[in-house]
């Protein structure tokens, strides 16, 4: 009888200990603190999320929303601190009032959001070039300079007379539509060589966001290669053979008719070596269309056999 009571008590104690340990092993973030730097136009984020094993139980994702629209998503593979996760977002230009929300998601259980109202800015009159219409084929492409994910400056006019250019405007790093568009473009790398074309992707997200996005793709490729679950053809398509340009202010995005409400409308422009727009559309053209529009480069054209 005593033995049965002892076993029952042991089971009860073990169950209570398991219940007490469960919240410590898996719980949502406690609080999200937001601080806006108006001079630097940055948002500092601090997420309270205590974890003893912060390489296994951590904040895996931060999502930045402005006026209800998703602007940027960042993913993490662990916390650098056992109690908090900190990061900084670049805030794009806005007019009027802007309500910011940052949602922090735990990799095991739940999420928590932080909210902040940004100071009001004077409303800016939208110019005609900001209406979202694509630029006309036959017009000269507006020149610009933007930094890529490694802070290297890309200037469109530097390629005039030397290279054709394909500009790919996409919504956001890691977004379903943007990723699909970029991967489709990556699968046509041989076409770019054949047409003597330089390709760049452009969105309003930061250089840091671009670099993180490319790293995530590289990590996924490494895992797939190790497991061997995808054909080589698909793996080659997953490697982006071009750089991503950061346009946080949205000036270039706006000039090319791709300015959405705190986001980027997708579009593809083909620009010939004279700097003239020869193709403009809202989706990714096929390889045949690119070849037909830009032609085969003389450098790679094979001699015709008689």
N, C-alpha and C positions, 0 to 999 in steps of 0.2 A: 504493500500500500504506500509505504514511504517512498519507494522507488518510483512508482507511478506519479506521485505528486512532484517529485524532483524533476522528472522528465517534462511534465506539463509546465512547471515553472520555468524551466530552461527554454522551452519552445516559446513561451510568452515573452520572456526577456529578449530573446533573439529577434522576435517579431517587432518589439518596440524599438530596439536598436536599429533595425533595418528601416523602420519608418522615420526615425530621427535622422538617419544618415541620408535618406533619399533627397530632401531639399538641398543638402550640401552638395550632392553629386549632380543634380540637375535642377536648375532654377533660372528664371529669366533675369535679365539685367535689372538692377535695383532702380537706377535713375540715370537720365541723360542730361548733362549740362551743356548749354550752348552759349558761346560768347562771340559776338560779331565785332570785327575790327573794320570800321568804316574807311579808314585810311588805306589799309592794305586790301580791302574788299575780300576778306577771308572769314570763314566761320570755324572757330575752334570747338571741337567736340570732345567731351570727356564722358565716358560711360562707366558707371559703377557696376562692376560685376566681379565679385570675389570668387576665387577658385583656387583650391589647393594644387590641383594639377591643371594649370592653365595652358598646357599644350594639348590637353584632351577635352577640357571643358572651357569654352571660351566664346567670345562674341565673334561670330563668323561673318556677319554682314552689316554694313551701314548703308542706309538709303536716304538720300537727300531729296526732299520734296519742296518745291516753291509754289505757293498758291495752289496746292493740290496736284501739281504735275511732277512726275519723277524726273529729276535732273541728272542724278548720278548714283551709281551703285558701286560699292567697294566691298571686296571679299577678303577674308583673313584666314590664316591657317593656325592661329594661336595668338595669345596675348603676350606682350613683352613685360607685363606686370601682373602680379597675382590679384590685384584689386581693381585696376582700371584699364580701359583701352582709350587711347587718345589719338586724334587725327585732326587734320585741317583741310577744309574744302575751300576752293575758290568760288566766289559767288559771282555769277554773270550779271551784266548790266540789267537794270530793271527801272521801271518808272512807277510812280505812285506808291502804294503800300505793298509790301511783300510779306507774306506769312510763311515762315520756314518751319519745316518738320523734319526731324532726323529719327529714323526708326532703326533701333539696334536689335538684332536677332541673335539669340543664343544658338549654338550648334546642337544643343540637346533639348531645350525646352523654352518656349515662349519668346516674347519680345517686349520692348519698352520704347516709347517715343518721347522725344523732347521737343518743345515748341518755343518759337521766338518770333516776335514781330520786328522786322527790320525798319529802320527809320525811313520816313517818306521822302521820295525824290520827286522833283518836278516832272510832270508828264511831258514826254518828248513826242512831237508830231512825227508820225510815221511817213517816211518819204515813199515815193512811188516804187523805188527799187526794193522796198521792204514788203511789198504786197504778196510775196510768195510765188510770183510768176517766174517761170524759167526764162533765162536770157535767150534772145533770138539767135538762131543759127545764122552765121554770116557776120555777126557782130564781133568786135574785138574783145577778147576776154579781159576783164579788169585785173590789173596787176596787184600782187600782194606779197607780203613776207610773213611767214609764220614759223614757229619752232616746232620740231618734231619731238617724239618721246624722249630723245637723248639731248634735247636743247640745241640741236643743230638747225640753223636757219635755212628755210627753203624759200627762194624767191622765184616766182613764176617767170619773170622776164629773163632770168639767167639762162633759161633753156630755149629761148627764142632763136630760131635758125639752126638749132642742133637736135632737138627732140620734140616729138609729139608728147602731149600730156593728157592723162586721164585723171580727172578729179572725181572722187567718190565721196559725196556728202552722206553721212549716215547718222542715225538718231543718237545712239549712246553706246558706250563700251559695255559689252555684256548683254545688251538688249537682244531679243530674239530676232527682230527684223534686221538690225544692224549687223549682227554676227553672221546671219545667213547671207546678207549681201556681200560682206567682205570675203567670206569663204568662197562664194561663187566667183568673185573676182580673182581670188588667189589661185583658183583652178585653171586660169587661163594665162599663166605666166609665159608660156611659149609664144602666145599671140603677141604679148608685149615686146618680146625680143624680135619677133618677125616684123613688127610694125614700127620698131625703133621708138617705143613709147615708155615714158616714165609715169608711174602710177603713184598716187598718194590718196590716203583717206583723210577726211576732215570732219570734225565734230566740235561742239562747243565745250567738250570736257577738257580737263587739264592734262598737262604732260605726264603728271604722276599717274593719272587715271589710265592714260594710254599705255604707259609702261607696265602697269599692273595687269591690264587686259591682255597684253602680249605675253606676259609671264604666265598668266593662267592658261593661255592656249598652249604654250610650250610645255607646261606641266602636264596638261591633258594628253598631249602627243607622247610624252615620255611614258606615261602610264599605259597608253594604248600599245605603244611599241613593245613594252615589256610583256604585256599580256597577249599581244599579237591577235587582237580581235577585229582589226580593220584592214582592208586591202591597202597596199602601198599607194595606189592612185588617190585614195581619200586622204591618206596621211600627208601626201604632198600638197593637197589642196588646203589642208588645215594650217600649213606654214604660210604666213602672210609674206609674200616677197616684195613688200613695199612698206613705207613708213606712214605713221599716223600724225597728222598736224593738229595742234591745239589752237582753238579759236574761242577762248573763254569769253571774250568781249562780244563775239558774234558779228564782228564787222565784215569779215569775208563771207560768212554764211549769209548775211543780209544782202551783200552786194550781188550774190549769185542766186537770189530768189529762194533761199532755203531756210529762211528765218521763220520758225514756229513760235508758239507761246512758251518761252523758256525751254526751247529745244531746237532740234535740227530736223528739217524735212529732208527725206532722202532724195538724192538726185545724182545723175552721172553726166559729166561734161567731157567731151573729147575736143581737144584743142590742137590744131595743127602747128607745124613749125613756124608759121607766120604769126602765130598768136591769135588765130581766128577760131571761133567756136564752130565746129563742124557736126557736132552731135549734142543733143540736150534732151534728157528724158528722166522720168521719175523711178525707173527700175534699171537693173543691170542688163546691158545689151548682151547679145550672144557673141561668141567669138567671130562668127561670120560677119556680123554687123560691124564689128570693130575693124576687121580686115577690109571690108568693103568701104568703110568711111576713111580710114587712114592709109590703106594700101600697104603692100609688102615693101619693106625697106630694101634698097639696092644692096646693102651690106650682106644680107642673108639670102637674097634671091638666088635660086639655083639656076645654072645655065640650062637652056632648053636643048634637049638632045634631038638631033636630026635623024 
